């Protein structure tokens, strides 16, 4: 994976190492080299995606950039999510008015699942999928509003999207929904 910082042009090429029968120590390993715009190495990243990542500049000691937080004591109740992952779908009362109706955190099936109402969540998910199928059949499916696809991933490399502007301006006024409800 290559990540590029748009302002400075610095980039990092990250390799995710595969665990093999002979090299179990590579399980979940992540390594990367930070490059300048002239492709000169500026430092390296090393660690695992599930424990910690360290940064080392050419002649310095490693510095921990990230370390996983411990799991909640009742993690199995929350599908094995960390505190952070479990909080991603939350909406605080202060941010609720600033979110469009299309924000995925407003999905009723997800909310029901989080509340442990699995049968209701399954029924709601089925209803949402039927709405989606009907929209597609009629050619009324939603299109991205603030992003455009600049590279389609037909080569197996994934898609690349670019922000086209307008989100923050639209957020200043009360949300006006463009199209049929998603949920």
C-alpha positions in Angstrom: 0.0 0.0 0.0 1.3 3.5 -0.8 0.2 6.5 1.2 1.1 10.0 0.1 0.9 13.2 2.1 -0.5 15.7 -0.4 1.1 18.9 1.1 4.7 17.7 1.4 4.8 14.9 -1.2 6.3 12.5 1.4 5.1 9.0 0.8 5.3 5.6 2.5 5.2 2.2 0.9 3.8 -0.3 3.4 4.2 -4.0 3.1 1.9 -6.3 5.0 3.9 -9.5 5.6 2.2 -12.9 5.4 2.6 -15.5 8.0 3.9 -18.7 6.5 4.4 -22.2 7.9 8.2 -21.6 8.1 8.1 -17.9 9.2 5.4 -17.6 11.9 7.2 -14.5 13.3 5.9 -12.5 10.3 2.3 -12.9 11.4 0.6 -9.5 11.1 3.9 -7.7 10.4 3.9 -4.3 8.8 7.0 -2.6 7.3 7.4 0.6 5.4 9.9 3.1 4.1 9.1 6.8 4.2 10.4 8.5 1.0 10.9 12.1 0.1 9.7 13.5 -3.2 13.1 12.5 -4.7 12.6 8.9 -3.4 15.2 9.4 -0.8 14.5 7.3 2.4 13.7 9.5 5.4 12.8 6.8 7.9 11.1 3.5 8.4 8.0 2.1 10.0 7.9 -1.4 11.6 5.6 -3.4 13.7 2.4 -5.3 13.5 -1.1 -4.1 12.6 -2.5 -5.6 15.8 0.0 -4.6 18.4 2.2 -1.5 17.7 4.0 0.5 15.0 7.3 2.3 15.5 9.0 5.0 13.5 12.8 5.2 13.1 14.5 8.1 11.4 17.9 7.3 9.7 20.1 7.6 12.8 17.7 7.7 15.7 16.1 5.3 18.1 12.7 3.8 17.3 9.7 5.9 18.5 6.4 4.2 19.1 3.7 5.9 16.9 0.8 3.6 17.8 0.0 0.9 20.2 -3.3 -1.1 20.5 -5.4 -0.3 23.5 -6.5 -3.3 25.7 -9.8 -4.9 24.8 -12.9 -4.2 27.0 -13.5 -6.9 29.6 -16.7 -7.8 27.8 -15.4 -7.6 24.3 -17.2 -10.7 23.1 -20.5 -8.8 23.7 -19.3 -6.2 21.2 -18.1 -8.6 18.5 -14.5 -8.5 19.7 -14.2 -4.7 19.0 -11.8 -2.5 20.8 -13.2 0.6 22.7 -12.2 2.7 19.7 -13.9 0.5 17.1 -17.0 0.2 19.3 -17.3 4.0 19.6 -17.1 4.6 15.8 -20.8 4.2 15.3 -21.8 6.5 18.1 -23.5 9.9 17.6 -23.3 12.5 20.3 -26.2 14.9 20.8 -24.0 17.8 19.8 -22.9 16.3 16.5 -26.3 14.8 15.5 -27.7 18.0 13.9 -24.5 18.2 11.8 -24.8 14.8 10.2 -26.7 14.2 7.0 -29.4 11.5 6.9 -27.1 9.5 4.6 -24.4 9.1 7.3 -24.0 5.4 7.9 -24.2 5.9 11.7 -27.9 6.6 11.2 -28.5 3.1 9.8 -31.3 1.6 11.9 -30.2 -2.0 11.4 -26.8 -1.3 12.8 -28.3 0.5 15.8 -30.6 -2.4 16.5 -27.7 -4.9 16.3 -25.6 -2.8 18.7 -28.6 -2.9 21.1 -28.6 -6.7 20.9 -31.9 -6.9 19.0 -30.6 -9.3 16.4 -33.9 -10.5 14.9 -35.1 -6.9 14.5 -31.8 -5.9 13.0 -31.9 -8.7 10.5 -35.5 -7.8 9.5 -34.4 -4.1 9.1 -31.3 -5.0 7.1 -33.5 -7.0 4.7 -35.9 -4.0 4.3 -33.0 -1.7 3.5 -31.6 -4.1 1.0 -35.0 -4.4 -0.7 -35.1 -0.6 -1.0 -31.7 -0.6 -2.5 -32.6 -3.3 -5.1 -35.8 -1.4 -6.0 -33.8 1.9 -6.5 -31.3 0.1 -8.7 -34.0 -1.5 -10.9 -35.6 1.9 -11.5 -32.2 3.5 -12.1 -32.7 5.8 -9.1 -29.6 4.6 -7.1 -27.7 7.2 -5.2 -24.5 8.6 -6.6 -21.6 10.0 -4.5 -22.2 13.6 -3.9 -18.8 15.0 -2.7 -16.4 12.5 -4.3 -15.7 11.2 -7.8 -13.9 8.1 -8.8 -10.7 9.0 -10.5 -9.4 5.5 -11.0 -11.5 2.4 -11.3 -9.9 -0.7 -9.8 -10.4 -3.1 -12.7 -6.7 -4.1 -12.3 -7.3 -5.4 -8.9 -5.6 -2.4 -7.2 -8.8 -0.9 -5.8 -10.5 2.4 -6.6 -9.2 5.9 -6.0 -11.6 8.7 -5.0 -11.2 12.4 -5.0 -13.1 15.0 -2.9 -14.9 17.4 -5.2 -15.9 20.0 -2.6 -19.2 21.2 -1.2 -19.6 19.1 2.0 -18.6 21.7 4.5 -20.6 24.3 2.7 -23.7 22.1 2.7 -23.2 21.3 6.4 -23.5 25.0 7.3 -27.2 25.0 6.4 -29.8 22.5 7.6 -29.3 19.3 5.6 -31.4 19.0 2.4 -31.6 15.5 1.3 -31.2 14.9 -2.5 -33.0 11.7 -3.4 -34.9 8.9 -1.9 -34.2 7.8 1.7 -31.4 5.2 2.1 -32.9 3.6 5.1 
